[in-house]
Amino acid sequence: MTTKRKRRRRRRRIRRQTLRGLCLMGMVLVCAAAVFAGTQAVLSSYVKKNDDGRILSGVSVGHTDVSGMSREEALGAVQKEVTDCGAVVVTLKIAEGEEFEASLKELGLSSPKIEEAVDNAVEFGKNGNTTQSYKMIKKAEKKKLKHRIPLEYELGQKEAAKILSSRSQAFLETPVNAAIVQAPEGAQVTESHEGEVLNTEQTIENLTQFLNDDWDGKPGQVQAVIEKKDAPVTEEDLAGLTDILGSYTTYYGESGEGRTKNVESGANHLNGILLRPGEEQSANEAMEPYTIENGYAEADSYESNTVVQTMGGGICQVSSTLYNALLFAELEIVERYPHSMLVSYVEASKDAAIADDLLDLVFKNNLDSPIYIQAVLSEGNLTFNIYGKETRSPDRTLTFISDSAESEGTEGKRFVATENYIGYYAIQSYAHPEITAQLWKVVTENGQEVSRDAINYSQYMAVPETYGVGVLSDDPADTDRMNSAIMTQNEDTIQNTMNEIIYGPADTQNTEGTP
């Protein structure tokens, strides 16, 4: 019995000790939790107290120190950095001793995630773990915090590609297309040659990687990616295309300097086009953009039924000449528009107007073999030859007849500015009434007409007798005076202004012999 009582007492004692231990442990945990909660409350209160909406000291975005700034202030500062970076010049290396430069602004530099980066700077050290936030704040107070949020840079694909392509041209050997040339023994095909081309896509990738690989904001050098390129048109492409399917010539030799330049530049842009069966070609797309860099100048053109100075004035003679050559080659005309007024270089209904993206000449190779377009400039004449494989009978001939009808004409005179010096005053075109015209395609075989089909219907506005008035002068003020006089469309005003500029005001002119 004694032994049993001892065991019971020992078990009760162990239970009491266990309970006391558990109670003590619970009290310790409660105290620890209270201390932790209290500490967190104090830290949280400290963090909130120091969160005045401004960025911690020692934080930068990109290369801009935004310490102590508000969100708006930081956003403005970082945007200024990106703008300033546009002035940084990057060198593109092609080969040893061959390189060119471009500013980042020219390449379309931007940073699309500026706001996200600034928001990260504002929130840094204030969200998440309270203890960590407290440590960051204290570190910032002691000027020991250093935290940089990188900017992500991008380049404009179109802007960069345009700059890189144009500036690399001087260092690259351009591929040379095979071409058809006339020789005493007939049409000959010249050889094509392999060339070099800048891989703009890969070069832009290299530039972007340079900017986003811990860039220090300073000028640097990036390797341009150059590739070999075959000529787009080879001897094999032109093999057998030695027959002239259609040809047409117009004269531009008496045009002003600007118009002459535009006709020749437009023709050169169309020269050498190879069109395979089923392919379409826009004349406007081949000749544009109408800029100084692309070989054009300002000259007279039709706009809103008047003659005005525009960049590329005169290219309609190019498209009209080509249009007639295409008709003789019997290629499909997809799009063609007449001018608002008659032109001097082709008959009514034989013209093809070009006006930016509004009016165009579009044609399609509806033959079973390729065709090749050749432009020839000689002694003021523009000729387009359409080469291909002739399958038509030699006894078959084509004639295109312009059939027009006139209505009531207009009276008076019209005056337009020309690229001549002040004092030039000459008739440019005689008056003509409103005209409606239809173009007929007449086919004869062995001298007998076998078909007559209407090709197009065109309408032209009436135009009064038109005079060209020179406006060029070494004094820009005189040019302005002449242009202003022409705008009045008053013949007396124009003549008086011209005489005053040449001879001086009427009261100061030579009065020798007057009493």
Residue pairs with C-beta under 8 A, 6 or more apart in sequence:
40 130
40 131
43 130
43 131
43 133
43 134
44 130
46 134
46 137
47 126
47 130
47 133
47 134
47 137
50 137
51 126
53 70
53 71
53 122
54 68
54 69
54 70
55 66
55 67
55 68
55 69
55 70
55 74
55 121
55 122
55 124
56 67
56 124
56 125
56 126
56 136
56 137
56 140
56 145
56 147
57 67
57 68
57 140
57 141
57 143
57 145
58 67
58 139
58 140
58 143
58 144
58 145
58 146
58 147
59 65
59 66
59 67
59 121
59 124
59 125
59 140
59 145
59 147
59 148
59 149
60 66
60 67
60 121
60 147
60 148
60 149
61 74
61 78
61 114
61 117
61 118
61 121
61 148
61 149
61 151
62 78
62 81
62 82
62 111
62 117
62 149
62 150
62 151
62 217
63 81
63 216
63 217
64 74
64 77
64 78
64 80
64 81
66 73
66 74
66 77
66 78
66 118
66 121
69 77
71 118
71 119
71 122
74 118
74 121
74 122
75 114
75 115
75 118
78 111
78 114
78 117
78 118
78 151
79 114
81 151
81 217
82 109
82 110
82 111
82 114
82 151
82 153
85 104
85 109
85 217
86 103
86 104
86 105
86 109
87 103
87 104
87 105
88 103
88 104
88 217
88 218
88 219
89 101
89 102
89 103
89 104
89 219
90 101
90 102
90 103
90 104
90 107
90 207
90 210
90 219
90 220
90 221
90 222
91 99
91 100
91 101
91 219
91 220
91 221
91 222
92 99
92 100
92 101
92 102
92 164
92 167
92 168
92 203
92 221
92 222
92 223
92 224
93 99
93 221
93 222
93 223
93 224
94 100
94 168
94 171
94 172
94 224
94 226
95 171
95 226
98 171
99 221
100 167
100 168
100 170
100 171
101 167
102 163
102 164
102 167
104 155
104 211
106 159
106 163
107 155
107 156
107 159
107 160
107 163
107 164
107 207
108 155
108 156
108 157
108 158
108 159
108 160
109 153
109 154
109 155
109 156
109 211
110 153
110 154
110 155
110 156
111 117
111 151
111 152
111 153
111 154
112 152
112 154
113 151
113 152
114 151
117 149
117 150
117 151
117 152
120 149
121 149
124 136
124 147
124 149
125 132
125 133
125 136
125 137
125 140
125 145
126 133
127 133
136 145
139 145
150 212
150 214
152 212
153 208
153 211
153 212
153 215
154 208
155 204
155 207
155 208
155 211
157 204
160 200
160 204
160 207
161 200
161 201
161 204
164 198
164 200
164 203
164 204
164 224
165 198
165 200
166 293
168 198
168 224
168 226
172 195
172 196
172 197
172 198
172 226
173 195
173 196
174 195
174 196
175 192
175 193
175 194
175 195
175 196
175 197
175 229
175 230
175 231
175 232
176 191
176 192
176 193
176 195
176 231
177 192
177 231
177 232
177 233
177 234
177 272
178 189
178 190
178 191
178 192
178 231
178 233
178 234
178 235
178 237
178 238
179 189
179 190
179 233
179 238
179 272
179 374
180 187
180 188
180 189
180 190
180 238
180 241
180 242
180 372
180 374
180 387
181 187
181 188
181 190
182 188
186 242
187 242
187 243
187 244
187 387
189 235
189 238
189 239
189 242
191 235
192 230
192 231
192 233
192 234
192 235
193 231
194 228
194 229
194 230
194 231
195 228
195 229
195 231
196 226
196 227
196 228
196 229
197 226
197 227
197 228
197 229
198 224
198 225
198 226
198 227
199 225
199 226
199 227
202 225
203 222
203 224
203 225
206 222
206 223
206 224
206 225
207 222
210 220
210 222
232 274
233 272
233 274
237 274
237 370
238 274
238 370
238 372
238 387
240 369
240 389
241 369
241 370
241 371
241 372
241 387
241 388
241 389
242 387
243 387
243 388
243 389
243 390
244 385
244 386
244 387
245 328
245 329
245 330
245 371
245 386
245 387
245 388
245 390
246 324
246 325
246 326
246 327
246 328
246 329
246 330
246 331
246 385
246 386
247 325
247 328
247 383
247 384
247 385
247 386
248 321
248 322
248 324
248 325
248 327
248 328
248 383
248 384
249 321
249 381
249 382
249 383
250 317
250 320
250 321
250 345
250 346
250 381
250 382
251 345
251 380
251 381
251 382
252 259
252 260
252 263
252 314
252 317
252 345
252 380
252 381
252 382
253 260
253 379
253 380
253 381
254 380
255 263
255 299
255 314
256 299
256 300
256 418
256 419
256 420
257 297
257 419
258 297
258 298
258 299
258 313
258 314
258 419
259 299
259 300
259 313
259 314
259 419
260 314
261 295
261 296
261 297
261 299
262 290
262 296
262 297
262 299
262 312
262 313
262 314
262 315
263 314
263 315
263 317
263 318
263 382
264 377
265 287
265 294
265 295
265 296
266 287
266 296
266 312
266 314
266 315
266 318
266 319
267 318
267 375
267 377
267 382
267 384
268 295
268 375
268 377
269 286
269 287
269 294
269 295
270 283
270 286
270 287
270 318
270 322
270 373
270 375
270 384
271 373
271 374
271 375
272 372
272 373
272 374
273 281
273 286
273 372
273 373
274 370
274 371
274 372
274 373
275 281
275 365
275 370
275 371
275 372
275 373
276 365
276 370
277 365
277 366
277 367
277 368
277 369
277 370
278 364
278 365
278 366
279 364
279 365
280 334
280 362
280 363
280 364
280 365
281 362
281 363
281 364
282 335
282 360
282 361
282 362
283 318
283 319
283 322
283 352
283 354
283 360
283 361
283 362
283 363
284 319
284 354
284 356
284 357
284 359
284 360
284 361
285 360
287 312
287 315
287 318
287 319
287 354
288 294
288 356
290 296
290 310
290 311
290 312
290 315
291 311
292 311
296 311
296 312
296 315
297 311
298 309
298 310
298 311
298 313
299 309
299 310
299 312
299 313
299 314
299 419
300 307
300 308
300 309
300 313
300 314
300 416
300 418
301 307
301 308
301 309
301 310
301 312
301 313
301 314
301 316
302 308
302 316
302 339
302 340
302 341
302 353
303 310
304 340
305 340
305 341
305 461
307 416
307 466
309 417
315 354
316 339
316 343
316 351
316 352
316 353
316 354
317 343
317 345
317 382
318 354
318 382
319 352
319 353
319 354
319 361
320 343
320 345
320 346
320 350
320 351
320 352
320 353
321 345
321 346
321 382
321 383
321 384
322 352
322 361
322 373
322 384
323 333
323 336
323 350
323 351
323 352
323 361
324 346
324 350
324 384
324 400
325 384
325 385
325 386
326 333
326 363
326 386
327 333
327 398
327 400
327 441
327 455
328 386
328 398
328 400
329 371
329 386
329 388
330 392
330 398
331 363
331 364
331 365
331 366
331 367
331 371
331 386
332 363
332 364
332 365
332 366
333 361
333 362
333 363
333 455
334 362
334 363
334 364
335 360
335 361
335 362
336 352
336 361
336 362
336 456
337 352
337 353
337 359
337 360
338 349
338 351
338 352
338 353
338 456
338 458
338 459
338 460
339 351
339 353
339 460
340 353
340 460
340 461
341 460
341 461
341 463
342 348
342 432
342 435
342 460
342 463
343 351
344 429
347 402
347 404
347 437
348 402
348 404
348 435
348 437
348 458
348 460
349 402
349 403
349 404
349 437
349 438
349 439
349 455
349 456
349 457
349 458
350 400
350 402
350 439
351 458
352 361
353 359
354 360
354 361
365 371
367 388
367 389
367 391
368 391
369 388
369 389
370 388
371 386
371 387
371 388
372 386
372 387
372 388
373 384
373 385
373 386
373 387
374 384
374 385
374 386
374 387
375 382
375 383
375 384
376 382
376 383
376 384
376 385
377 383
393 445
395 445
395 446
396 443
396 444
396 445
397 443
397 444
397 445
398 441
398 442
398 443
399 441
399 442
399 444
400 439
400 440
400 441
400 442
400 455
401 439
401 440
401 442
402 437
402 438
402 439
403 437
403 438
403 439
403 440
404 435
404 436
404 437
404 438
405 435
405 436
405 437
406 432
406 433
406 434
406 435
407 433
407 434
407 435
407 436
407 462
408 433
408 434
408 462
409 431
409 432
409 433
409 434
409 462
410 431
410 433
410 462
410 463
410 464
411 431
411 464
412 464
412 465
413 464
413 465
413 466
413 467
413 491
414 463
414 464
414 465
414 466
414 467
414 489
415 466
415 467
415 468
415 469
415 486
415 489
415 491
415 494
416 428
416 466
416 467
416 468
416 469
416 486
417 468
417 469
417 470
417 471
417 482
417 483
417 486
418 424
418 428
418 468
418 469
418 470
418 471
419 470
419 472
420 468
420 470
420 471
420 472
421 470
421 472
421 473
422 470
422 471
422 472
422 473
422 478
422 479
422 482
422 498
422 501
422 502
423 470
423 498
423 502
424 468
424 469
424 470
425 467
425 468
425 469
425 470
425 495
425 498
426 467
426 468
427 465
427 466
427 467
427 468
428 466
428 467
428 468
429 463
429 465
429 466
430 465
430 466
431 462
431 463
431 464
431 465
431 466
432 460
432 462
432 463
433 462
434 459
434 460
434 461
434 462
435 459
435 460
436 457
436 458
436 459
436 460
437 457
437 458
437 459
437 460
438 454
438 456
438 457
438 458
439 454
439 455
439 456
439 458
440 452
440 453
440 454
440 455
441 451
441 452
441 453
441 454
441 455
442 449
442 451
442 452
443 449
443 450
443 451
443 452
444 450
469 482
469 486
469 494
469 498
470 482
471 479
471 482
471 483
471 486
472 479
473 479
473 482
473 501
478 501
481 497
481 501
482 494
482 497
482 498
482 501
484 497
485 493
485 494
485 496
485 497
485 498
486 494
488 494
499 506
500 506
503 509
